């Protein structure tokens, strides 16, 4: 990848094309980044093309060289380009040509690999052990309950008998309008309220998608390791649920291509569950191109995308979905508080009516008063303020847990993944650590850890622990950190 063009001509691409004017409030770096990104996505800058040097482009476009360097760094970090300082910058060779040249035949698909029976999760012992670092939820104590309570009161006073009596299967229109506006600003998704369906949460979205799209002979692909609820949920509708081993970029499209008869794919591109890997743009484009070729649908599980701590998050997979193949699912239960039970899906236009009918048939609905309150919460900026506050707190807790893990590692190198975002990270245990002994000692002390092996169906990964921290305040972090240090110090003696 550092030298992707060793076998092809390295011709420099011209960026002397007409440039769009900067948008209102757009920084110069964002403007440069957008000009190049849009050219890549439209095919004006082909895969493998060499970009001008930062000095040359800064002179052509009359911006500072540091501005161009920052834009190039962002493009390289998101997978649009590759290369290093001194060797040139190139449009990533792994961005699939099929995304630009529609209608070309894809790679041949090999015969399917029969799905093996899913490993059954072991029954929990009684009494239930105390979990360590399992708090992968929103901290309700951070939520502005006084503001929410005022909103509930105002909604209860404003709601009409007709609104209380006549349920809208797709959800209250003003709330859907606010969600569409929010997703456009925060996740880069261009949609309108007619495509939004109000749900009780992401699992509701997975269930409805399966009910609508699947028949018994259809095949579903899920990530391995992956979200524990996905396989049993989809297995209610088809016996052909196939785990696909992820790689360093998340869901493997190359492995997916070997499957035939795929109807649905479940992915967590923003923060893979549980490894925390973020799927780069090149892999996202490859996934979308393959889904169109294979005539299948993608569920984008965007479960904790609001919380990125070190940089702005990538736009959603749905934002690149020109073929309307992605069902984008999100949840306010993750950003606000678990008991809210309001989520949403952005649905391909051809399936909107089917989702609305399925909601009506299953009798699922959301409180009108809470929908009204949430719409106001989004509209007046309260939601954005809450997310900013919570993000700062969760980032501090992330930093704290990283220090605690370094102490527990006892001087060994600390190896983690997924710590840049979300409610959890994955700690790869130090070399030589006996994971089985560690788990046994924890159980003997009435404690429970979350090994990454519990999230695996077929793959075997190095020993690691899933570390949740978002729902733990400082005293809880300190206490659980001390317990973990003690377990690590004595695991070898057990």
N, C-alpha and C positions, 0 to 999 in steps of 0.2 A: 504493500500500500504506500510506502514512502517513495517508491519509484515505480509508479503504475504505468509509465509510458515508455519503458525501455525498448519495446518492440514496435513503437509507432513514431511517426514524425511529430516533433515537438514544436508546432507552429503557434505563435502567440496570437491570441484572439483580440480582435479589435473591439474596444468598448467606446468607440466614437459614434455610438448610436444616439439618437435623440433621447434626452433624459427627461423623466417626469419632474415636475416641480416638487419641492419638499412639501409634505403635508403639514397642516397646522400643528405646531408643537413638536414636529419631528426633528430630532437632532441630526447633525451632519453625518455622524457615524451610522445612525439608523437609515439615513437616506442612501448612503453608499451601499450599505448592506442590502437594502431592499432592491436597488437597481440591479445588483449582480444576482441576487437570489431569484428575482422574477425572470431574468434572462435564462438562468439555468433551468427553471421549472418549465419555461415555455420552449426550451430547446434552442434558443438563439445562441447560447453558449453550450456547445455539444460536450458530451462526456469525453474527457481526455484533453479538452482544450486548455492551453496555458494562458493564465491571466497575465496582464501586464505587471511589471514591477510596481511596488508601492510608490516609488519616486515618480515613475512615468504617469501612473494614474492620478496621482495628486496634482501633477502639473496640468493634465488634460481636464480634470474636473474642478480644478481650482479650489481644492481643499487641502488641509495640512496632511503631511505624510503620516503623522501619528494617527490621524483620523482613519486613513485608509488601512493602516496596519491593524488598528483595532477591529475594523470591519472584516478584514481578512482572517483575523484570529477567530472571530465569531463564526464565520462561514466554515472554517476548518474544524472548529470544535463541534459544530452541528452536523458534520459529515458531508457538507456540500462540496468541499474542496479537500485536497490532500497536498502534501509537500512540506518542505521545511525551508527556513530562511537560508538563502544562498543557493538552493537547488530549484527554485521556482514553485509556483502555486498552480495547481491543475484542478479542473472540474473533476470530481470524483468519478473514477472509472466504474464504480459499482452501482451508480445510479442507473436503473434499468432503461434501456432504449425503448422498451415496450410502453413505458409511461409517456414517451413523446411521440412515438410512431405507432399510433393505434391501429389495430387490425392485424398486426403481424402475428404469425403463429408463435406460440410459446415453446418452451422446452418440452420434449416428450415426457409424458407422465408414466412412470413405471407402475407395475402391479402393486396393489395395496398390500400393506403388511397387516395381517390379522391382529386385531386388538387383543391383548391379553387381559384376563380378568383383573380388575382393579384390586390393589392390596387393601384389605379392610383395616381401618384404623383400630388400634387395640382398645378394648373397653377401659373406661376410666376406673381406677381403683376407688374404693370408698374407705375412709373419707377422702374427699378431693384434696390433693396436695396444693399448697399455696404456690401460685405461679410467680416466677421471677421474670421481670421485664416482659410482661405479656400485655401491657397497657397500650395497645395500638388503636386508640380511640381519641376522639376529641375530648378535651378537658372541659366539662360543662361549667366548672367554676370560673372559666375565663369569659363566659358568655354574658353579654349585657342584659341580664334578665329584667331589670327595671324598664329598659327601653322596649323589650319584647312584651312585657306585661301591659304597658301603655298601648302598644299596638293592638294587642288582643282585645283590650277594652274598647278601643275605637272601632275595631272591626265588628265586634258584637253589637255595638250601637248602630252601625251603619248597614249591616246586612239586612236584606229584605226577606219576607216570607217566601217569595218566589225563588230566591237564590237558595234558601234552605230546603225547599221542596224539590227543586229540579236539578238533579246532579248532571254535570257535564262530564261525560266519560273520558274525554281527552284532558280534562282539567280546566280550571278557571282561566279564561282567555287573558285577562290582564297579567296574571302570573306567568303564563306562557310567553307573553310579550316581553316581560322583564327578563326572563331566563334567556330568550333569544338575544336580547340586547347585551346581557352579561357575557354570554358565550362568544359573541362577536368581539367584544373588547378584551376578554381575558384569555380565550382559548383559540382565537382566530377563526372561529366557525361562522361561516356566512349561512344563516338559516332564518326562517321566519317562524312566527308563532304557530302556523299551521303544521309545521313539522315536529313540534314539541309535544310530548305526551308526559303528563304528570304521573309519577309512580310513588310507591312507598319506599323505594330504595333500589340499589343496583340489582339485588337478587330478584326483585320484582321484574326488572328489565330482562334479566337472563331467562326467567321463567316464561314471560310472555313471548320473547323471541323464539324460544323452543316450541311453545304451543303453536305458534303461527307458522313457523318455517319448516319444522321437522316432521318427517314420517318415520316409521320404524326402520326402514332400510337406509335412511340417510346417515352420513358420517359427520361427526363433529370432532374438530381438533382443539385440544387444550394444551396449555403450556405445561412443561414438566422440567423442574418443579413448578407448581402453580397454585392458584387459589383453591383451597381445599373443598369449597362448596360447589365448584363448577362441575366436577365429574359426577357426583351423585345427583345433582340437579338435572343435568342433561340426560343422565341415564334413565330418568323417568319417561323419556320420550323416544329414545333409541338405544339399542345395545351397542352401537358402533361409536363409542367415544374413545378417541385415540390420543394418548399423550405424545406430544412432540417435544423432544429435548431442546431446550434453549441453548444458545451459545453466548459469547461475550456481548452480542448485540441484541439479545432477547429472542423472540420467537424466530425459529429457523425456517425461512421460506424454502431453502434448498431441500430440507427434509419434508416439508409439506408437499412439495411437487411430486414426491414419490407415492402419494396417496391418491386414490381415485374415488369418485362419488362423494366428494366433500361438499357439504351444504352450508356449514357454519363453522366459524373460527372464533375462539375467545382469546383475546390478548389484553395485556396490561402494559401498553407502550410507554406511558409516562414514568412509571416506577414499578418495574416488574415485581410481581408478588411470588416468592418472597425475596429474591436476590437484590432487588432495588435497581437493576440495570435499566437505563433509559435507552429506548430504541432510537438509533440515529435516523436522520432524514432519509439517507440512502436506503436503509432497510425498510422504512415505512413506504417509500415509493415502490420498492420491489414487492412488498406485500400487497399493495393496492393493485399493481399490475397483474400479479398472479391471480388475485381474487376475481378480477374481471375475466381473465382467460378461463379460469376454472368454473365460472358462473356460480360463485358461492358468496356468502355474506359474512361480514366481520362485525363482531361485538367489541367495541372499544370500551373497556372497563377503566374509567378515568377516576379511580377511587380516591386518590389523595393529591391530585395535580396542583391544587392551590398552594401547596407548601413546598416551595423550593427555597433553599437557604443560601446558596452560594452564587446563583445567577438566575436570570429569568428562565422560566420553563420553555421548552419547545412548544410550538403551537400543536393543537390536537391532531391526531391522525385524520379525523374527520375534516379538518381544514384543507387537506390535500385531496379529498375524495371527489374527484371530478366525475366519476362514474356512478356516484350515489350508491355505494355498496356498504357503507359503514353505519351501524347503529351505535351511536355515541351515548353511553350511560354515565350519569353522574349522580351525586347525592349530597344534599344539604345535611344529612345525618352525620357525615364525616367532618363537615366544616363548622357546624353549629352545635348540635347535641343529638345523641343517639335516639332519644325518644321522640324526636320531631316526626320521623317517618315520612319525609317528603324527598323524593328524588325525581329524576327526569330522564327522558331519552329523546335524542334527536333522531328521527326515523326517516329512512328513505321514503320519498313521496309515494311510491307505489304501495307501501305498507301502512300508511297512516290510518286509513279506514279500518284495516284489519286489527291494528293495535287498539283503536278505539272500541271496536266491537268486542275484542277479547277482554278489555277492562270492564265493559258492561256485563259480559257473560259471567265473568268470575266474581262479580260483585265487589271488586276492589275500588276503593275511592279514598279521597283525602278530605279532611275537615275543611269546609268552606271558610270558616273563620280563620283557620291557620293559613290557608292559601292566601286569603286577603292580607293577612298580617305579613307574610313573607314577601308578597309583592311590594308592599310599602317599605319593608326593610331593605329590599334591593334598590328600590327607586330613590330613596332619600340618602343613600350612601352608608347606611348603618352596617350593611353586610360587608362592604369593602373595608370599613374601619375595623370591624371585628377580625377579619382575616389578617389584616396587617398586624394587629396587636398579637393575635394568636401565633402568627408566623414568627414573630420576634421571640416569643416565649419558647416555642418549640425548638427554635434554633439554639437558644441557650441550653435547653435540656439535651439537645443533641451533643453540644460541646461538652457538657458535663458527663454524659454517658461515655463519650470517647475517652475522657480522662480516666473514668472508672475502669473501662476495659483495659486501658494501658496498664493500670495498676494490677488488675487481675491477671494480665499476661505475664507478670513477674519478670520484666526485662526482655522478654521475647518480642520480636517485631509484631506490631499490631497490624493485622490484615482485615480490612472490612470492605463491604460494598454497599451501595445504596444510601450512604450517609448524607448525600447531597440534598435529599428531599424526603418528604413523606413522614410517616409516623413510626417507622422502624428502620433498622439497618441489619445487615447480616455480618456476624463476626465469625471469621474463619479461625478455628482454634489453633493455637500454636503447634508447630510441628512436634510430634512426640507425645502430645496430650492424648491420653486414653479417654476417648469420648464416652465409651460404655461405662467405664469406672466413674466418670464424672456424673453421668445420669443416674447410676446406681446410688452414689452417695447422696445426691439430691433427693431421690425418692426415700432413702433411709431417714433423711432429716425432715420429711414431710414437705419437700419442695419440688417444684416441677420446672424444668427448662423446656425450651422449644427447639429441638434439633431440626436442622434443615432437612434431614432425612425423612421426617414426617410429611413433608410437602412433596416428596418424590414418588413417582409411580413406577417408572422403569429405570430412570437414570441413577447412577451412583455418583455422589459428589464428595469432595473432602469434608471432613467433620466441621460443622459450623452450627452456630446458634442464631436464631432469629431474636433480635433485641428490640422490643417495643419500649418506647419512652414517652410518647406524647402525653399520656394520661397520668404521668408520675410527677408529683411536685418534688421540691428539693429534699425534704425529709425522707420521702419514699425512695428517691433515687439513692440517697446516702445509705439507707438501710439495706436496700436490695444489692447495692454495690458491695457492701461489707460481706453480705452472705455469699455473693458470687466469688469474691476474693478468697474467702475461707474454703469454699468448695474447690476452687482451683488449686489452692495450696495443699490440700489433703487428698485430692483425687487419686494420686499415685499410691497413697498408703492404704486405699480402701480395698 
